[in-house]
Amino acid sequence: MSAPVTLDVAELRRLVESGTGPRLIDVRTPGEFEAAHIPGAYNVPLDLLREHRDELRRHLDEQVVLVCRSGQRAGQAEQALTAAGLPNLRLLAGGMTAWQAAGGPVRHGKRRWDLERQVRLVAGAIVVTAVLAGVFVPPVTWLAGLVGAGLVVAALSNTCLLGMLLAKLPYNRGPRTTVEAVVAALGDGRG
């Protein structure tokens, strides 16, 4: 399998500003998208994209750039859409993090913590609690070890079970996104 084709922030900005920009598909959670996104982007959360990739493929014939926070979820979306037969896929190198760092235009909404920050908070809280509780009940310290092992697996596999679970919380969901709404927006040209 070849490496995904990336597009740097400067090139995407040039394309968007010229009016010939590709279709931007943001695969973050609706809550993350609502907090900040590139104007004109369409929110197609990764889990929805995976489940309905064949249906979505029929509405994505032109050039497509996939966007997420840092690039990892966009890479997973690229694999899913490539498997569905969609050509001309590119990933925004560095994702929204790079876009915002370079001063790209952003549409802001309700502020939320990034999913990665939430994972660090929950994992850290579990570890600290397990270590403190382990003073009184020593076997509880194994919980801290399990969290550490989970973080190692997350790094090696480039996936995060805790992140996937946190993404399903109401706080991270934002407005409900359905495949019907996504297809209608793609057909209307609304981002």
SVG drawing of the C-alpha trace seen along z (x, -y; Angstrom):
<svg xmlns="http://www.w3.org/2000/svg" viewBox="-31 -34 36 41">
<polyline fill="none" stroke="black" stroke-width="0.4" points="0.0,0.0 1.4,-3.4 1.7,-6.3 -1.3,-8.8 -0.8,-11.9 -0.6,-15.0 -1.3,-18.6 0.4,-21.3 -1.4,-24.2 0.0,-26.8 -1.1,-24.8 -4.6,-24.2 -4.9,-27.9 -3.9,-28.8 -6.4,-26.4 -9.2,-27.5 -8.5,-31.2 -8.4,-30.7 -11.9,-29.3 -10.8,-26.0 -10.4,-24.3 -11.1,-20.6 -14.0,-19.4 -12.8,-19.4 -14.1,-16.5 -13.4,-16.9 -13.6,-13.5 -13.4,-14.7 -16.3,-14.3 -19.2,-16.8 -18.2,-18.4 -14.7,-19.0 -16.0,-20.3 -18.5,-22.6 -15.7,-24.1 -13.5,-25.0 -13.3,-24.1 -12.1,-25.3 -14.9,-27.4 -16.6,-25.3 -15.6,-21.9 -18.1,-19.1 -18.3,-17.2 -18.3,-13.4 -17.2,-11.8 -14.8,-8.9 -17.2,-6.3 -20.0,-7.5 -17.6,-7.6 -16.4,-4.0 -20.0,-2.7 -21.3,-4.5 -18.2,-4.8 -19.8,-3.2 -22.8,-5.6 -20.6,-8.6 -18.2,-7.6 -21.0,-8.2 -21.1,-11.9 -17.4,-12.5 -16.3,-12.3 -14.0,-15.4 -10.8,-16.2 -11.1,-15.5 -8.9,-16.6 -9.4,-14.8 -9.0,-16.8 -8.8,-15.8 -6.9,-17.3 -3.4,-16.1 -3.7,-13.6 -4.2,-10.2 -8.0,-9.9 -7.8,-11.4 -5.3,-8.6 -7.9,-6.0 -10.6,-7.8 -8.3,-7.7 -7.9,-3.9 -11.6,-3.4 -12.4,-5.6 -9.6,-4.2 -11.0,-0.7 -14.4,-2.0 -12.7,-3.0 -12.5,-6.8 -9.6,-8.4 -7.9,-11.7 -7.8,-11.7 -5.3,-13.9 -4.7,-14.6 -4.1,-18.0 -0.6,-17.6 -0.7,-18.3 -4.5,-18.6 -6.3,-21.4 -3.4,-21.9 -1.2,-22.9 -4.0,-24.9 -4.6,-27.0 -0.8,-27.4 -0.4,-28.8 -3.2,-31.3 -5.6,-29.7 -9.2,-30.9 -11.3,-29.1 -15.0,-29.2 -15.4,-29.0 -18.3,-27.7 -18.8,-26.3 -15.4,-25.7 -14.5,-22.2 -11.4,-20.4 -9.6,-18.5 -10.1,-14.7 -6.4,-14.2 -6.5,-16.5 -9.4,-14.6 -7.6,-11.3 -4.6,-12.8 -6.9,-14.0 -8.8,-10.7 -5.7,-8.5 -3.7,-10.7 -6.6,-10.9 -6.9,-7.1 -3.2,-6.6 -3.0,-9.2 -6.1,-7.7 -4.8,-4.1 -1.4,-5.0 -3.0,-6.9 -5.6,-4.2 -2.8,-1.6 -1.3,-3.0 -4.3,-1.5 -5.2,1.4 -1.9,2.3 -3.5,4.4 -5.2,1.3 -1.9,0.0 -2.2,2.6 -4.9,0.3 -2.2,-2.3 -0.1,0.4 -3.1,1.3 -3.6,-2.3 0.1,-2.5 -0.1,0.6 -3.2,-0.8 -1.2,-3.9 1.7,-1.8 -0.8,0.2 -2.4,-3.1 1.0,-4.4 2.1,-1.2 -1.3,-0.7 -1.9,-4.4 -5.4,-4.0 -6.8,-4.9 -9.7,-3.0 -10.1,-5.6 -10.3,-8.3 -12.9,-6.3 -14.9,-5.9 -14.7,-9.6 -15.7,-10.6 -19.1,-8.9 -19.9,-11.0 -22.6,-13.6 -20.1,-16.4 -18.1,-15.4 -21.0,-14.7 -22.2,-18.2 -25.1,-18.3 -26.2,-14.9 -24.7,-14.0 -26.5,-11.5 -25.5,-10.1 -28.7,-11.6 -27.7,-15.1 -24.1,-14.7 -25.4,-13.5 -27.9,-16.4 -25.1,-18.9 -22.8,-17.4 -25.5,-17.7 -26.3,-21.3 -22.7,-22.3 -23.1,-23.5 -20.0,-23.1"/>
</svg>
